Amino acid sequence: MQNKKPIDLDLTNCNQELLNMNTLERIEWGYAQFKEAFAFTTSFGIQSSVLLHLVQNSNLKNKVRILWIDTGYLPAETYIYAKQLTNLLSLKIDVLQSNLSPARMEAIYGKLWENKNSGDLDQYHKLRKIEPLEKGLSKYSINCWVSGVRAQQTDNRSRMRIIDKIRNRFAFRPMLGWTNKEIFYYMKDNNLPQHPLFTKGYSTVGDWHSSRPENHESQGRSTRFGGIKEECGLHTED
């Protein structure tokens, strides 16, 4: 199925309008604009339950696709957590994976995370995250994809807008202004389970080889990718 041509939006006006809405209103606004070309993404990470819960408690329940990029290198705890949340929230998940199995990729390219080289990490993220996402978005004719990106997470994200263009599609961030405190209390108030690695000191988690718990030297996204970078490329144009 070919990707439909994205609709035209005045992003400056749209972002100004969205600033005056709460998160659920933003989500419903996005669906009104894009209908079946609107999809959510999840990593089943430390804070993923909030966006998933919001979707399932809105008018969009079971109306929109939820896409999960499974790199094949996620911690066992993430796979367990994904099953727990899927059952708890009655989620329907479309899993996106690379055409290259982990074993095949390692045979051809090596273990790209071991060299602690930003170029190798970029190649890894392209193969295991960016290409599977783009292939999935094209397969399902998605013109706007939603993520739980928040401004507080990285310097790059602090400069983001609620809706923008990435790789010729709209990227939508309805939770952009949420704080860590708001995330914590939303999960507590709605009895959402914590990711198993949260109690082991992780504030963010991706692949098992590129995530570590916080310590006195690194917190937040600086605990990812050996401290070499904070972004995997999904949320950046380059």
MARVO-167986 format. One line per field, with one value per atom (N, C-alpha, C): atom name; residue number from 1; x, y, z. Coordinates in nm, 4 decimals. Layout:
<torzas>
a = CA;...
k = NUM;...
px = X;...
py = Y;...
pz = Z;...
</torzas>
This chain:
<torzas>
a = N;CA;C;N;CA;C;N;CA;C;N;CA;C;N;CA;C;N;CA;C;N;CA;C;N;CA;C;N;CA;C;N;CA;C;N;CA;C;N;CA;C;N;CA;C;N;CA;C;N;CA;C;N;CA;C;N;CA;C;N;CA;C;N;CA;C;N;CA;C;N;CA;C;N;CA;C;N;CA;C;N;CA;C;N;CA;C;N;CA;C;N;CA;C;N;CA;C;N;CA;C;N;CA;C;N;CA;C;N;CA;C;N;CA;C;N;CA;C;N;CA;C;N;CA;C;N;CA;C;N;CA;C;N;CA;C;N;CA;C;N;CA;C;N;CA;C;N;CA;C;N;CA;C;N;CA;C;N;CA;C;N;CA;C;N;CA;C;N;CA;C;N;CA;C;N;CA;C;N;CA;C;N;CA;C;N;CA;C;N;CA;C;N;CA;C;N;CA;C;N;CA;C;N;CA;C;N;CA;C;N;CA;C;N;CA;C;N;CA;C;N;CA;C;N;CA;C;N;CA;C;N;CA;C;N;CA;C;N;CA;C;N;CA;C;N;CA;C;N;CA;C;N;CA;C;N;CA;C;N;CA;C;N;CA;C;N;CA;C;N;CA;C;N;CA;C;N;CA;C;N;CA;C;N;CA;C;N;CA;C;N;CA;C;N;CA;C;N;CA;C;N;CA;C;N;CA;C;N;CA;C;N;CA;C;N;CA;C;N;CA;C;N;CA;C;N;CA;C;N;CA;C;N;CA;C;N;CA;C;N;CA;C;N;CA;C;N;CA;C;N;CA;C;N;CA;C;N;CA;C;N;CA;C;N;CA;C;N;CA;C;N;CA;C;N;CA;C;N;CA;C;N;CA;C;N;CA;C;N;CA;C;N;CA;C;N;CA;C;N;CA;C;N;CA;C;N;CA;C;N;CA;C;N;CA;C;N;CA;C;N;CA;C;N;CA;C;N;CA;C;N;CA;C;N;CA;C;N;CA;C;N;CA;C;N;CA;C;N;CA;C;N;CA;C;N;CA;C;N;CA;C;N;CA;C;N;CA;C;N;CA;C;N;CA;C;N;CA;C;N;CA;C;N;CA;C;N;CA;C;N;CA;C;N;CA;C;N;CA;C;N;CA;C;N;CA;C;N;CA;C;N;CA;C;N;CA;C;N;CA;C;N;CA;C;N;CA;C;N;CA;C;N;CA;C;N;CA;C;N;CA;C;N;CA;C;N;CA;C;N;CA;C;N;CA;C;N;CA;C;N;CA;C;N;CA;C;N;CA;C;N;CA;C;N;CA;C;N;CA;C;N;CA;C;N;CA;C;N;CA;C;N;CA;C;N;CA;C;N;CA;C;N;CA;C;N;CA;C;N;CA;C;N;CA;C;N;CA;C;N;CA;C;N;CA;C;N;CA;C;N;CA;C;N;CA;C;N;CA;C;N;CA;C;N;CA;C;N;CA;C;N;CA;C;N;CA;C;N;CA;C;N;CA;C;N;CA;C;N;CA;C;N;CA;C;N;CA;C;N;CA;C;N;CA;C;N;CA;C;N;CA;C;N;CA;C;N;CA;C;N;CA;C;N;CA;C;N;CA;C;N;CA;C;N;CA;C;N;CA;C;N;CA;C;N;CA;C;N;CA;C;N;CA;C;N;CA;C;N;CA;C;N;CA;C;N;CA;C;N;CA;C;N;CA;C;N;CA;C;N;CA;C;N;CA;C;N;CA;C;N;CA;C;N;CA;C;N;CA;C;N;CA;C;N;CA;C;N;CA;C;N;CA;C;N;CA;C;N;CA;C;N;CA;C;N;CA;C;N;CA;C;N;CA;C;N;CA;C;N;CA;C;N;CA;C;N;CA;C;N;CA;C
k = 1;1;1;2;2;2;3;3;3;4;4;4;5;5;5;6;6;6;7;7;7;8;8;8;9;9;9;10;10;10;11;11;11;12;12;12;13;13;13;14;14;14;15;15;15;16;16;16;17;17;17;18;18;18;19;19;19;20;20;20;21;21;21;22;22;22;23;23;23;24;24;24;25;25;25;26;26;26;27;27;27;28;28;28;29;29;29;30;30;30;31;31;31;32;32;32;33;33;33;34;34;34;35;35;35;36;36;36;37;37;37;38;38;38;39;39;39;40;40;40;41;41;41;42;42;42;43;43;43;44;44;44;45;45;45;46;46;46;47;47;47;48;48;48;49;49;49;50;50;50;51;51;51;52;52;52;53;53;53;54;54;54;55;55;55;56;56;56;57;57;57;58;58;58;59;59;59;60;60;60;61;61;61;62;62;62;63;63;63;64;64;64;65;65;65;66;66;66;67;67;67;68;68;68;69;69;69;70;70;70;71;71;71;72;72;72;73;73;73;74;74;74;75;75;75;76;76;76;77;77;77;78;78;78;79;79;79;80;80;80;81;81;81;82;82;82;83;83;83;84;84;84;85;85;85;86;86;86;87;87;87;88;88;88;89;89;89;90;90;90;91;91;91;92;92;92;93;93;93;94;94;94;95;95;95;96;96;96;97;97;97;98;98;98;99;99;99;100;100;100;101;101;101;102;102;102;103;103;103;104;104;104;105;105;105;106;106;106;107;107;107;108;108;108;109;109;109;110;110;110;111;111;111;112;112;112;113;113;113;114;114;114;115;115;115;116;116;116;117;117;117;118;118;118;119;119;119;120;120;120;121;121;121;122;122;122;123;123;123;124;124;124;125;125;125;126;126;126;127;127;127;128;128;128;129;129;129;130;130;130;131;131;131;132;132;132;133;133;133;134;134;134;135;135;135;136;136;136;137;137;137;138;138;138;139;139;139;140;140;140;141;141;141;142;142;142;143;143;143;144;144;144;145;145;145;146;146;146;147;147;147;148;148;148;149;149;149;150;150;150;151;151;151;152;152;152;153;153;153;154;154;154;155;155;155;156;156;156;157;157;157;158;158;158;159;159;159;160;160;160;161;161;161;162;162;162;163;163;163;164;164;164;165;165;165;166;166;166;167;167;167;168;168;168;169;169;169;170;170;170;171;171;171;172;172;172;173;173;173;174;174;174;175;175;175;176;176;176;177;177;177;178;178;178;179;179;179;180;180;180;181;181;181;182;182;182;183;183;183;184;184;184;185;185;185;186;186;186;187;187;187;188;188;188;189;189;189;190;190;190;191;191;191;192;192;192;193;193;193;194;194;194;195;195;195;196;196;196;197;197;197;198;198;198;199;199;199;200;200;200;201;201;201;202;202;202;203;203;203;204;204;204;205;205;205;206;206;206;207;207;207;208;208;208;209;209;209;210;210;210;211;211;211;212;212;212;213;213;213;214;214;214;215;215;215;216;216;216;217;217;217;218;218;218;219;219;219;220;220;220;221;221;221;222;222;222;223;223;223;224;224;224;225;225;225;226;226;226;227;227;227;228;228;228;229;229;229;230;230;230;231;231;231;232;232;232;233;233;233;234;234;234;235;235;235;236;236;236;237;237;237;238;238;238
px = 0.0853;0.0000;0.0888;0.0660;0.1489;0.1046;0.2033;0.1726;0.0976;-0.0087;-0.0858;-0.0102;-0.0380;0.0253;-0.0204;0.0736;0.0344;-0.0495;-0.1414;-0.2198;-0.1310;-0.1715;-0.0959;-0.1470;-0.0542;-0.0893;-0.0006;-0.0566;0.0222;0.0744;0.1967;0.2483;0.2616;0.2899;0.2996;0.1645;0.0590;-0.0748;-0.1220;-0.0917;-0.1333;-0.0692;0.0595;0.1280;0.0758;0.0409;-0.0168;-0.1517;-0.2309;-0.3617;-0.3463;-0.2515;-0.2316;-0.1811;-0.1100;-0.0599;-0.1732;-0.2881;-0.4018;-0.4907;-0.4475;-0.5248;-0.4562;-0.5361;-0.4750;-0.4360;-0.3742;-0.3184;-0.4248;-0.5355;-0.6420;-0.7023;-0.7171;-0.7689;-0.6730;-0.5444;-0.4454;-0.4555;-0.4680;-0.4782;-0.6019;-0.7128;-0.8364;-0.8277;-0.7578;-0.7327;-0.6537;-0.5498;-0.4673;-0.5474;-0.6322;-0.7141;-0.8130;-0.8664;-0.9600;-0.8921;-0.7632;-0.6896;-0.6536;-0.6121;-0.5500;-0.6299;-0.7297;-0.8141;-0.7295;-0.7496;-0.6813;-0.5321;-0.4872;-0.3448;-0.2714;-0.3328;-0.2820;-0.2488;-0.1272;-0.0872;0.0003;0.0017;0.0838;0.2029;0.3126;0.4285;0.4577;0.5145;0.5526;0.6827;0.7573;0.8795;0.8626;0.7474;0.7265;0.8411;0.8807;0.9870;0.9336;1.0173;0.9869;0.8571;0.8307;0.7153;0.6079;0.6201;0.5307;0.3853;0.3609;0.2240;0.1311;0.1843;0.0984;0.0291;0.1061;0.0460;-0.0483;-0.0106;-0.0960;-0.2272;-0.2196;-0.3397;-0.4289;-0.3685;-0.4449;-0.5221;-0.4567;-0.5227;-0.6419;-0.6202;-0.7246;-0.8398;-0.8192;-0.9257;-0.9772;-0.9591;-1.0092;-1.1087;-1.1607;-1.2523;-1.1814;-1.0483;-0.9697;-0.9445;-0.9945;-0.9688;-1.0047;-0.9053;-0.9193;-0.9500;-0.9312;-0.9512;-0.8193;-0.7116;-0.5819;-0.4809;-0.3859;-0.2797;-0.1792;-0.1262;-0.0168;0.1007;0.2107;0.3261;0.4397;0.4960;0.6073;0.7276;0.8362;0.9599;1.0361;1.0393;1.1134;1.2476;1.3530;1.4866;1.5445;1.4873;1.5449;1.6515;1.6772;1.7797;1.7230;1.5939;1.5349;1.5615;1.5696;1.5877;1.4693;1.4933;1.3846;1.2727;1.3108;1.2116;1.1155;1.1656;1.0790;0.9766;1.0192;0.9242;0.8166;0.8560;0.7599;0.6635;0.7188;0.6373;0.5402;0.5867;0.5007;0.3804;0.4041;0.2926;0.1977;0.2534;0.1714;0.0816;0.1381;0.0588;-0.0412;0.0001;-0.0901;-0.2154;-0.1959;-0.3105;-0.3925;-0.3236;-0.3920;-0.4779;-0.4249;-0.4925;-0.5676;-0.5684;-0.6361;-0.5869;-0.4555;-0.3935;-0.3884;-0.3980;-0.3716;-0.2442;-0.1393;-0.0075;0.0374;0.0888;0.1566;0.3073;0.3755;0.5189;0.5983;0.6923;0.7799;0.9204;0.9797;1.1132;1.1965;1.3273;1.4194;1.4098;1.4370;1.4449;1.5652;1.6644;1.7849;1.7652;1.7816;1.7792;1.9018;1.8991;2.0182;2.1424;2.1284;2.2446;2.3003;2.2113;2.2567;2.3227;2.2644;2.3244;2.4643;2.4795;2.6096;2.7130;2.6688;2.7610;2.8109;2.7232;2.7585;2.8283;2.7743;2.8232;2.9005;2.8907;2.9492;2.8543;2.8963;2.8160;2.8418;2.7585;2.7844;2.7904;2.7365;2.7372;2.8682;2.9496;3.0685;3.1824;3.1888;3.3013;3.2913;3.1749;3.1523;3.1829;3.1340;3.1552;3.0197;3.0043;2.8741;2.8283;2.9220;2.8859;2.8297;2.8907;2.8401;2.7032;2.6866;2.5558;2.4493;2.4849;2.3916;2.3494;2.4466;2.4155;2.3234;2.3528;2.2701;2.1262;2.1112;1.9775;1.9029;1.9751;1.9121;1.8563;1.9349;1.8948;1.7833;1.7909;1.7028;1.5844;1.5913;1.4830;1.4214;1.5048;1.4505;1.3896;1.4631;1.4099;1.2850;1.2806;1.1558;1.0382;1.0627;0.9540;0.9036;0.9952;0.9536;0.8816;0.9286;0.8625;0.7205;0.7043;0.5726;0.4790;0.5299;0.4464;0.3983;0.4854;0.4455;0.3450;0.3696;0.2796;0.1367;0.1228;-0.0105;-0.0599;0.0121;-0.0272;-0.0447;0.0543;0.0507;0.1204;0.0495;0.1075;0.1446;0.0944;0.1267;0.1429;0.2597;0.2837;0.3080;0.2507;0.2486;0.3507;0.4233;0.5172;0.4999;0.5617;0.5574;0.6753;0.7394;0.8545;0.8174;0.9116;0.8887;1.0076;0.9800;1.0841;1.1896;1.1511;1.2419;1.3503;1.3345;1.4230;1.5629;1.5737;1.7046;1.7029;1.8220;1.8301;1.7616;1.7830;1.7213;1.5685;1.5126;1.3683;1.3099;1.3916;1.3439;1.3152;1.3706;1.3488;1.2400;1.1796;1.0782;0.9446;0.8621;0.7250;0.6310;0.5065;0.4100;0.3897;0.3817;0.3723;0.4731;0.5411;0.6426;0.6589;0.7512;0.7769;0.9109;0.9114;1.0333;1.0249;1.1266;1.1319;1.0007;0.9539;0.8377;0.7056;0.7018;0.5769;0.5637;0.4417;0.4201;0.4539;0.5285;0.5580;0.4804;0.4035;0.3102;0.3493;0.3608;0.4109;0.3145;0.2024;0.0992;0.1402;0.2452;0.2910;0.4171;0.4475;0.5759;0.6063;0.5055;0.5288;0.5223;0.4968;0.4852;0.6190;0.6122;0.7319;0.7416;0.8582;0.8753;0.7765;0.7524;0.6590;0.5181;0.4767;0.3435;0.3299;0.4345;0.4352;0.4171;0.4952;0.4921;0.3521;0.2919;0.1617;0.0488;0.0622;-0.0394;-0.0382;0.0805;0.0908;0.0373;0.0699;0.0229;-0.1291;-0.1845;-0.3287;-0.4106;-0.3497;-0.4214;-0.3755;-0.3010;-0.2578;-0.1851;-0.1002;-0.0236;0.1057;0.1384;0.2585;0.3862;0.4883;0.6188;0.6926;0.7744;0.8654;0.9554;0.9806;1.0625;1.1997;1.2564;1.3896;1.3868;1.2682;1.2585;1.3079;1.2714;1.3121;1.4609;1.5253;1.6694;1.7504;1.6833;1.7550;1.7525;1.6769;1.6683;1.5593;1.5928;1.4926;1.4520;1.5267;1.4986;1.5647;1.5017;1.5586;1.5253;1.6243;1.6059;1.6572;1.7618;1.8215;1.9067;1.9216;1.9935;2.1390;2.2000;2.3428;2.3709;2.2679;2.2883;2.2083;2.1717;2.0975;2.1632;2.1626;2.2178;2.1445;2.1506;2.0838;2.1546;2.0833;2.1429;2.2475;2.3448;2.4451;2.4837;2.5843;2.6198;2.6798;2.7187;2.7798;2.6822;2.5782;2.4862;2.3432;2.2541;2.1111;2.0340;1.9102;1.8229;1.8817;1.8668;1.9102;2.0601;2.1370;2.2828;2.3256;2.2313;2.2624;2.2498;2.2058;2.1849;2.3052;2.3257;2.4258;2.5665;2.5973;2.7308;2.7673;2.6662;2.6925;2.7407;2.7485;2.7988;2.6959;2.5694;2.4619;2.3357;2.2371;2.1121;1.9946;2.0095;1.9005;1.9364;1.8349;1.8566;1.8280;1.7771;1.7503;1.6052;1.5214;1.3785;1.3154;1.3605;1.2959;1.3778;1.4702;1.5511;1.5480;1.5724;1.5662;1.6891;1.8035;1.9276;1.9393
py = -0.1196;0.0000;0.1244;0.2142;0.3331;0.4386;0.5160;0.6219;0.7350;0.7817;0.8909;1.0217;1.1140;1.2443;1.3168;1.3664;1.4357;1.5594;1.5869;1.7083;1.8283;1.9439;2.0665;2.1312;2.1709;2.2381;2.3600;2.4639;2.5792;2.5456;2.4979;2.4453;2.5521;2.6724;2.7800;2.8023;2.8131;2.8329;2.7095;2.5912;2.4679;2.4560;2.4858;2.4752;2.5770;2.6940;2.7942;2.7476;2.6887;2.6358;2.5212;2.4331;2.3154;2.3504;2.4614;2.5041;2.5285;2.5641;2.5962;2.4758;2.3569;2.2348;2.1462;2.0623;1.9604;1.8415;1.7420;1.6315;1.5539;1.5222;1.4489;1.5299;1.6586;1.7448;1.7467;1.7472;1.7439;1.6135;1.5028;1.3725;1.3674;1.4149;1.4137;1.5107;1.6224;1.7152;1.6448;1.5712;1.5004;1.3993;1.3254;1.2251;1.2915;1.4053;1.4774;1.5235;1.5545;1.5991;1.4839;1.3698;1.2643;1.1345;1.1153;0.9954;0.8680;0.7821;0.6523;0.6654;0.7855;0.8078;0.8548;0.8337;0.8759;0.7508;0.7431;0.6244;0.6647;0.5792;0.6004;0.5048;0.5498;0.4628;0.4457;0.3318;0.3062;0.2273;0.2448;0.1669;0.0688;0.0785;0.0049;0.0325;0.1582;0.2010;0.2425;0.3118;0.3464;0.4259;0.5179;0.6076;0.5845;0.4732;0.4498;0.4270;0.3823;0.3480;0.4680;0.5884;0.7074;0.7351;0.7424;0.7697;0.6576;0.5342;0.4202;0.4253;0.4631;0.4745;0.5875;0.6993;0.8123;0.7724;0.6987;0.6553;0.5663;0.4703;0.3731;0.4322;0.5506;0.6162;0.7401;0.7407;0.8499;0.7938;0.8813;0.8384;0.7616;0.7512;0.6859;0.5381;0.4875;0.3489;0.2550;0.1739;0.0742;0.1348;0.2662;0.3310;0.3617;0.3607;0.3985;0.2860;0.2782;0.1787;0.2209;0.1216;0.1442;0.0606;0.1270;0.0628;0.0498;-0.0688;-0.0954;-0.1415;-0.0660;-0.1060;-0.2001;-0.3265;-0.4267;-0.4481;-0.3959;-0.4052;-0.5453;-0.6318;-0.7640;-0.7641;-0.6453;-0.6325;-0.5696;-0.5744;-0.5163;-0.6064;-0.5481;-0.6306;-0.7241;-0.8365;-0.9307;-0.8608;-0.7684;-0.6971;-0.6153;-0.5628;-0.4844;-0.5736;-0.6905;-0.7828;-0.8271;-0.8484;-0.8865;-0.7709;-0.6503;-0.5309;-0.5056;-0.5268;-0.5085;-0.6017;-0.7244;-0.8197;-0.7781;-0.7309;-0.6876;-0.5713;-0.4683;-0.3515;-0.3853;-0.4701;-0.5099;-0.5756;-0.6621;-0.7295;-0.6335;-0.5506;-0.4605;-0.3582;-0.3039;-0.1962;-0.2445;-0.3751;-0.4334;-0.3694;-0.3669;-0.3026;-0.3961;-0.3360;-0.4065;-0.3457;-0.4245;-0.3730;-0.4294;-0.3414;-0.3844;-0.3752;-0.4883;-0.4935;-0.4684;-0.3762;-0.3437;-0.3942;-0.4656;-0.5204;-0.5041;-0.5040;-0.4978;-0.6239;-0.6111;-0.7292;-0.8152;-0.7541;-0.8261;-0.8806;-1.0089;-1.0640;-1.0132;-1.0125;-0.9719;-1.0513;-1.1821;-1.2651;-1.2278;-1.2051;-1.1695;-1.0330;-0.9377;-0.8051;-0.8106;-0.8848;-0.8941;-0.9617;-1.0591;-1.1267;-1.0321;-0.9446;-0.8535;-0.7275;-0.6685;-0.5380;-0.5440;-0.6567;-0.6652;-0.6106;-0.6144;-0.5594;-0.4088;-0.3367;-0.1958;-0.1086;-0.1557;-0.0764;-0.0902;-0.1886;-0.2169;-0.1181;-0.0561;0.0326;0.1698;0.1974;0.3284;0.4413;0.4213;0.5159;0.5673;0.6992;0.7558;0.7129;0.6967;0.6528;0.5123;0.4236;0.2865;0.2831;0.3669;0.3743;0.4268;0.5237;0.5750;0.4643;0.3821;0.2711;0.1707;0.1422;0.0498;0.1008;0.2264;0.2834;0.2903;0.3145;0.3155;0.1775;0.0732;-0.0628;-0.1161;-0.0844;-0.1514;-0.0661;0.0640;0.1510;0.2346;0.3147;0.4107;0.3415;0.2491;0.1800;0.0982;0.0229;-0.0476;0.0468;0.1622;0.2581;0.3114;0.3555;0.4144;0.3116;0.1879;0.0828;0.0599;0.0599;0.0406;0.1564;0.2776;0.3941;0.3935;0.3513;0.3422;0.2300;0.1158;0.0004;0.0357;0.1107;0.1426;0.2807;0.3439;0.4757;0.5791;0.5856;0.6796;0.8094;0.9198;1.0508;1.1285;1.0842;1.1507;1.0461;1.0431;0.9459;1.0167;0.9588;1.0192;0.9480;1.0258;0.9686;1.0367;0.9784;1.0347;1.1241;1.1765;1.2661;1.3843;1.4196;1.5316;1.6268;1.7547;1.8570;1.8412;1.7875;1.7758;1.6697;1.5850;1.4692;1.5032;1.5898;1.6249;1.7703;1.8247;1.9610;1.9698;1.8674;1.8664;1.8693;1.7916;1.7835;1.9105;1.9836;2.1085;2.2140;2.1942;2.2897;2.2432;2.1299;2.0751;2.1464;2.1335;2.1820;2.0617;2.0887;1.9798;1.9015;1.9710;1.9035;1.9639;1.8779;1.9230;1.8183;1.8412;1.7451;1.6762;1.5437;1.4630;1.3610;1.3574;1.2608;1.2615;1.3811;1.4008;1.3518;1.3327;1.3020;1.3951;1.4027;1.4826;1.3986;1.4580;1.3979;1.4766;1.4058;1.4694;1.4321;1.5331;1.5131;1.5761;1.5130;1.5729;1.5867;1.5126;1.5180;1.6020;1.6853;1.7559;1.8315;1.8919;1.9739;1.9001;1.7708;1.6961;1.6886;1.6949;1.6824;1.5410;1.5077;1.3775;1.3600;1.4684;1.4638;1.4317;1.4933;1.4679;1.3234;1.2718;1.1316;1.0398;1.0639;0.9795;0.9763;1.0939;1.0992;1.0488;1.0658;1.0091;0.8571;0.7981;0.6529;0.6060;0.6815;0.6452;0.6562;0.7653;0.7891;0.6890;0.6366;0.5436;0.3987;0.3740;0.2378;0.1692;0.2441;0.1878;0.1272;0.0066;-0.0594;0.0061;0.0037;0.0537;-0.0518;-0.0061;-0.0956;-0.1636;-0.2941;-0.3642;-0.3016;-0.2347;-0.1771;-0.0423;0.0155;0.1426;0.1274;0.0184;-0.0034;-0.0380;-0.0613;-0.0892;0.0336;0.1497;0.2747;0.3302;0.2671;0.3161;0.4227;0.5369;0.6400;0.6384;0.5682;0.5503;0.4200;0.3501;0.2219;0.1963;0.1508;0.1097;-0.0320;-0.0504;-0.1830;-0.2193;-0.3495;-0.3954;-0.3506;-0.3413;-0.3094;-0.1601;-0.0775;0.0674;0.1434;0.0753;0.1396;0.1026;0.1949;0.1645;0.2471;0.2039;0.2810;0.4142;0.5055;0.6340;0.6179;0.7082;0.7137;0.8590;0.8842;1.0223;1.0969;1.0229;1.0862;1.1088;1.0268;1.0398;1.0117;1.0956;1.0811;1.0985;1.0497;1.0670;1.0074;1.0794;1.0272;1.0134;1.0748;1.0584;0.9182;0.8387;0.6997;0.6083;0.6621;0.5825;0.5913;0.4876;0.4833;0.5153;0.4700;0.4897;0.6344;0.7224;0.8649;0.9344;0.8613;0.9181;1.0101;0.9747;1.0533;1.0332;1.1190;1.1108;1.0693;1.0812;1.0501;0.9297;0.8492;0.7336;0.7654;0.8846;0.9242;0.9206;0.8521;0.8462;0.9843;1.0682;1.1973;1.3146;1.2841;1.3900;1.3719;1.4777;1.4718;1.4047;1.4173;1.3607;1.2133
pz = 0.0000;0.0000;0.0000;-0.0900;-0.0997;-0.0009;0.0458;0.1407;0.0717;0.1328;0.0767;0.0911;0.0011;0.0078;0.1337;0.2152;0.3384;0.3100;0.4001;0.3862;0.4171;0.3671;0.3928;0.5214;0.6067;0.7313;0.7490;0.8034;0.8454;0.9852;0.9931;1.1195;1.2267;1.1884;1.2878;1.3558;1.2764;1.3322;1.4086;1.3553;1.4222;1.5601;1.5682;1.6967;1.7965;1.7500;1.8388;1.8910;1.8035;1.8425;1.9421;1.9170;2.0021;2.1412;2.1531;2.2839;2.3832;2.3339;2.4200;2.4497;2.4067;2.4296;2.5331;2.6000;2.6852;2.5979;2.6570;2.5785;2.5028;2.5679;2.4997;2.3860;2.4055;2.2995;2.1806;2.2084;2.1005;2.0217;2.0937;2.0281;1.9382;1.9892;1.9108;1.7925;1.8101;1.6993;1.5899;1.6298;1.5318;1.4525;1.5222;1.4528;1.3570;1.3975;1.3105;1.1820;1.1903;1.0729;0.9797;1.0381;0.9584;0.9470;1.0340;1.0297;1.0278;0.9270;0.9235;0.8938;0.8592;0.8332;0.9590;1.0740;1.2056;1.2858;1.3414;1.4173;1.5355;1.6361;1.7547;1.7515;1.8101;1.8261;1.9750;2.0093;2.1476;2.1510;2.2582;2.2797;2.3948;2.4641;2.5887;2.6856;2.6888;2.7788;2.9145;2.9893;3.1276;3.1415;3.0486;3.0612;2.9548;2.8820;2.7686;2.8070;2.9280;2.9667;2.9640;2.9842;2.9927;2.8596;2.7517;2.6212;2.5802;2.6063;2.5719;2.6501;2.7768;2.8594;2.8095;2.7719;2.7195;2.5939;2.5054;2.3821;2.4139;2.5025;2.5318;2.6137;2.6676;2.7431;2.6709;2.5406;2.4574;2.3561;2.2732;2.1672;2.0568;2.0668;1.9627;1.9920;2.1027;2.1399;2.0256;1.9871;1.8800;1.7429;1.7290;1.5994;1.5296;1.6055;1.5491;1.5688;1.4785;1.4910;1.5978;1.6673;1.7612;1.7121;1.6793;1.6192;1.7202;1.7299;1.8215;1.7410;1.7483;1.6822;1.7748;1.7389;1.8156;1.7475;1.8076;1.7481;1.7534;1.8362;1.8567;1.9649;2.0210;2.1257;2.2530;2.2697;2.3896;2.5103;2.6302;2.7507;2.7703;2.8342;2.8632;2.9399;3.0283;3.1084;3.0214;2.9090;2.8206;2.7512;2.7087;2.6440;2.7441;2.8671;2.9711;2.9987;3.0066;3.0318;2.9163;2.7947;2.6777;2.6847;2.7231;2.7351;2.8462;2.9577;3.0705;3.0307;2.9670;2.9282;2.8172;2.7250;2.6169;2.6728;2.7712;2.8331;2.9194;2.9988;3.0909;3.0175;2.9077;2.8365;2.7115;2.6909;2.5736;2.4438;2.4286;2.3134;2.1927;2.0757;1.9509;1.8923;1.8876;1.8512;1.7172;1.6309;1.5084;1.5347;1.5259;1.5552;1.4274;1.4343;1.3220;1.3522;1.2578;1.2770;1.1505;1.1691;1.0561;0.9718;0.8425;0.7562;0.7907;0.8552;0.8973;1.0381;1.0567;1.1916;1.2668;1.4003;1.4745;1.4349;1.4198;1.3850;1.2479;1.1528;1.0184;1.0177;1.0892;1.0962;1.1563;1.2643;1.3298;1.2397;1.1598;1.0689;0.9598;0.9143;0.8053;0.8549;0.9612;1.0071;1.1387;1.2094;1.3418;1.4476;1.5712;1.6807;1.6857;1.6159;1.5885;1.7129;1.8223;1.9455;2.0227;1.9889;2.0697;2.0476;1.9312;1.8994;1.9634;2.0246;2.0871;1.9889;1.8669;1.7585;1.7118;1.7015;1.6678;1.5290;1.4355;1.3012;1.3004;1.3795;1.3892;1.4562;1.5578;1.6232;1.5276;1.4445;1.3448;1.2485;1.2075;1.1175;1.1851;1.3112;1.3887;1.3984;1.4323;1.4486;1.3152;1.2086;1.0768;1.0430;1.0678;1.0336;1.1226;1.2510;1.3463;1.3924;1.3670;1.4125;1.3001;1.2328;1.1371;1.0157;0.9554;0.8374;0.8686;0.9805;1.0129;1.0347;1.1002;1.1208;0.9880;0.9018;0.7749;0.6873;0.6897;0.6134;0.6657;0.7995;0.8587;0.8297;0.8378;0.8095;0.6651;0.5733;0.4326;0.4115;0.4750;0.4605;0.5005;0.6092;0.6601;0.6167;0.5232;0.4702;0.5799;0.6687;0.7804;0.7419;0.7550;0.7260;0.8521;0.9670;1.0930;1.2020;1.2664;1.3722;1.5052;1.6078;1.7408;1.8303;1.9072;2.0039;2.1392;2.2407;2.3755;2.4071;2.3035;2.3208;2.4100;2.5005;2.5922;2.5892;2.6018;2.5933;2.7016;2.8166;2.9305;2.9099;2.8086;2.7953;2.7434;2.6422;2.5854;2.5401;2.5162;2.4629;2.3271;2.2443;2.1124;2.1235;2.2154;2.2304;2.2920;2.3667;2.4264;2.3205;2.2000;2.0907;1.9935;2.0207;1.9307;1.9449;1.8411;1.8449;1.8585;1.8909;1.9103;1.7813;1.6696;1.5407;1.4459;1.3724;1.2783;1.1695;1.0783;0.9713;0.9963;0.9827;0.9869;0.8738;0.7913;0.6808;0.6000;0.5685;0.4809;0.5401;0.6709;0.7401;0.8607;0.9125;1.0322;1.1555;1.2462;1.3762;1.4803;1.5613;1.6551;1.7970;1.8849;2.0211;2.1221;2.1477;2.2336;2.3788;2.4221;2.5611;2.5772;2.4807;2.4775;2.6063;2.6679;2.7867;2.9194;2.9182;3.0434;3.1168;3.2502;3.3333;3.3904;3.4433;3.5084;3.6237;3.6963;3.8089;3.7606;3.6521;3.5976;3.5502;3.4895;3.4462;3.5664;3.6703;3.7903;3.8518;3.8690;3.9360;3.8460;3.7153;3.6257;3.6377;3.6373;3.6506;3.7859;3.8899;4.0232;4.0331;3.9849;3.9953;3.9133;3.8071;3.7201;3.7364;3.8434;3.8771;3.7617;3.6944;3.5835;3.6362;3.5940;3.6450;3.5943;3.6780;3.6379;3.5555;3.4636;3.3914;3.4946;3.4830;3.5822;3.6063;3.5055;3.5224;3.5948;3.6121;3.6840;3.8278;3.8915;4.0310;4.0423;3.9282;3.9275;3.8891;3.8865;3.8650;3.7242;3.6358;3.4982;3.4873;3.4294;3.4021;3.2554;3.1735;3.0319;2.9893;2.8966;2.8540;2.7079;2.6344;2.4958;2.4807;2.4018;2.3854;2.5061;2.5291;2.6490;2.6496;2.5309;2.5237;2.5289;2.5193;2.5123;2.6171;2.7245;2.8343;2.9657;3.0590;3.1908;3.2960;3.4209;3.5265;3.5516;3.6137;3.6479;3.7567;3.7566;3.8633;3.8848;3.9668;3.9993;3.8801;3.7739;3.6575;3.5424;3.5329;3.4200;3.4628;3.4118;3.4397;3.3086;3.3093;3.1936;3.0673;2.9556;2.8264;2.8140;2.9042;2.8990;2.9402;2.9936;3.0276;2.9064;2.7936;2.6729;2.5794;2.5014;2.3944;2.4433;2.5636;2.6189;2.6398;2.6441;2.6630;2.5372;2.4245;2.2999;2.2349;2.2489;2.1893;2.2712;2.2515;2.3267;2.2400;2.1086;2.0163;1.9294;1.8968;1.8103;1.6643;1.6365;1.4997;1.4592;1.5358;1.5036;1.5050;1.5983;1.6220;1.5690;1.4801;1.4184;1.2670;1.1959;1.0498;0.9906;1.0563;1.0030;1.0355
</torzas>
